[in-house]
Amino acid sequence: MPIKPIEYQSPSKPVETGKAPGLQSRLLSDVNGTKTYVLIFAKGDEVLSGLTDFANQNKVQSAHFSAIGAFQRATTAWFDPAKKQYRLNPIEGPVELVSLLGDIAVHDGKPTVHAHMAVGHPDGRVEGGHLINAYVFPTVELFMTVYLTPLYKKDDAETDLNFIDPAQKSKP
């Protein structure tokens, strides 16, 4: 069996939107402007696409989230500082979503999702990394807290990544 070549992806590659048509959400609470939502992804939905669409539609400028569920397939990544690229790690399912954690902040005027995940295989192995894509089967249950205070990301010249800058109080 031939060895598959290692693939890389630019950190600036845009997220494809519109790939989570089954996503449903519900506002659970709104306490002094801090909102908590539940997002339920359906079979076949792509999670990063759905999160990006939700953030854009709801004008999310600052949030954090966590989720559990399962995937039919996914791709995680490891950031290679020498290449300034993500090294892609495809995962064939079915796999259990052990943990999905992330945040949303504004970069270049748009909400930007940053997430890491860990998945469990049928034999008990666990693997994870930076979320590139993940296709749901049968569901993913995600809880998100959205804050009133916006957070902004700034570019880091050393890595070509963008990081939250807690000192930045308005759009650049």
C-alpha positions in Angstrom: 0.0 0.0 0.0 1.5 3.3 -1.0 2.2 5.9 1.6 0.0 8.9 1.3 1.9 12.2 1.0 1.5 14.7 3.9 -0.8 17.5 3.0 -0.7 21.1 4.3 -3.2 24.0 4.4 -2.7 27.7 4.8 -4.1 29.2 8.0 -5.7 31.9 5.9 -7.8 29.5 3.9 -11.4 30.7 4.1 -14.1 28.4 5.7 -16.6 27.1 3.2 -20.1 28.3 4.3 -23.5 26.8 3.7 -22.5 23.2 4.5 -24.7 22.7 7.6 -28.3 22.9 6.3 -29.6 20.8 9.2 -28.2 23.0 11.9 -30.9 24.1 14.4 -30.3 26.6 17.3 -32.2 27.8 20.3 -31.5 30.7 22.6 -31.5 29.3 26.1 -30.8 32.4 28.2 -30.1 36.1 27.9 -28.8 37.6 31.1 -27.7 41.2 30.8 -26.8 40.7 27.2 -24.7 37.5 27.7 -26.5 34.9 25.6 -26.3 31.1 25.8 -27.4 29.0 22.8 -27.7 25.3 22.0 -26.8 24.4 18.4 -27.8 20.9 17.2 -26.1 19.6 14.1 -27.8 17.0 11.9 -26.4 14.1 10.0 -24.0 15.2 7.2 -23.6 18.8 8.5 -20.1 20.2 8.5 -19.4 21.7 11.9 -16.9 24.5 11.2 -19.2 25.8 8.3 -22.2 25.7 10.6 -20.4 27.6 13.4 -19.2 30.2 10.9 -22.7 30.7 9.4 -24.2 31.0 12.9 -21.6 33.5 14.0 -22.2 35.6 10.8 -26.0 35.5 11.0 -26.0 36.4 14.7 -23.2 39.0 14.5 -21.2 37.2 17.2 -18.1 39.2 18.1 -17.0 37.2 21.2 -17.9 33.7 22.3 -16.7 30.4 23.6 -18.3 26.9 23.0 -18.0 23.2 23.8 -19.6 20.2 22.2 -20.0 16.4 22.2 -21.3 14.0 19.5 -20.0 11.9 16.7 -18.6 12.2 13.2 -18.5 10.1 10.0 -15.2 11.7 9.1 -13.1 14.7 10.0 -9.8 16.5 9.5 -7.6 17.9 12.3 -4.4 19.7 12.0 -1.1 20.4 13.7 0.5 23.8 13.1 4.0 23.4 11.6 5.9 26.6 12.6 8.7 25.9 10.1 6.2 25.9 7.2 3.7 28.4 8.7 1.1 25.9 7.6 -1.3 23.4 9.1 -0.3 19.7 8.6 -3.6 17.9 7.9 -4.6 14.7 9.6 -7.6 13.0 8.0 -9.7 10.9 10.3 -12.1 8.2 9.0 -15.1 7.4 11.1 -17.2 6.6 12.7 -15.6 8.3 15.7 -17.0 9.8 18.9 -16.5 13.5 19.5 -14.9 13.4 23.0 -14.4 17.1 23.2 -14.8 20.2 20.9 -13.6 23.5 22.4 -13.3 26.9 20.8 -13.8 30.6 20.6 -15.0 33.3 18.3 -13.5 36.7 17.9 -13.4 39.3 15.1 -10.7 39.3 12.4 -10.8 41.6 9.4 -14.3 42.7 10.3 -15.8 39.1 10.4 -16.4 36.6 13.2 -13.6 34.0 13.1 -14.0 30.5 14.7 -11.0 28.8 16.3 -11.6 25.3 17.6 -9.7 22.2 18.7 -11.2 18.7 19.1 -10.5 15.2 20.3 -12.2 12.1 18.9 -12.3 8.5 20.2 -12.0 5.5 17.9 -13.8 2.2 18.4 -10.6 0.7 19.8 -10.3 3.4 22.4 -7.5 5.4 20.7 -8.0 9.2 21.0 -6.6 11.7 18.5 -7.1 15.4 18.0 -5.9 18.8 17.0 -7.0 22.0 15.3 -10.4 21.6 13.7 -10.3 21.8 9.9 -13.6 20.0 9.1 -15.9 17.5 10.7 -18.9 15.8 9.2 -21.6 14.9 11.7 -23.1 11.4 12.2 -25.5 11.1 13.9 -25.5 14.4 15.8 -23.4 17.1 17.6 -24.7 19.0 20.6 -22.9 22.3 21.1 -23.4 24.9 23.8 -22.2 28.5 23.1 -22.0 31.5 25.3 -21.9 34.9 23.5 -20.6 38.0 25.2 -21.4 41.7 24.7 -17.8 42.8 24.7 -16.2 42.2 21.3 -12.8 40.5 21.0 -10.5 41.3 18.1 -7.7 39.2 16.6 -4.5 40.6 15.3 -2.0 39.1 12.9 1.2 37.6 14.1 4.1 38.1 11.7 6.2 35.3 13.1 3.6 32.6 12.5 1.2 34.1 10.0 -1.6 33.2 12.4 -4.0 35.6 14.1 -4.5 35.8 17.9 -7.0 37.4 20.2 -5.6 40.7 21.5 -7.4 41.3 24.8 -6.1 44.9 25.0 -7.7 45.9 21.7 -11.0 47.6 22.5 -12.3 48.6 19.0 -11.8 47.7 15.4 -8.4 48.5 14.1 
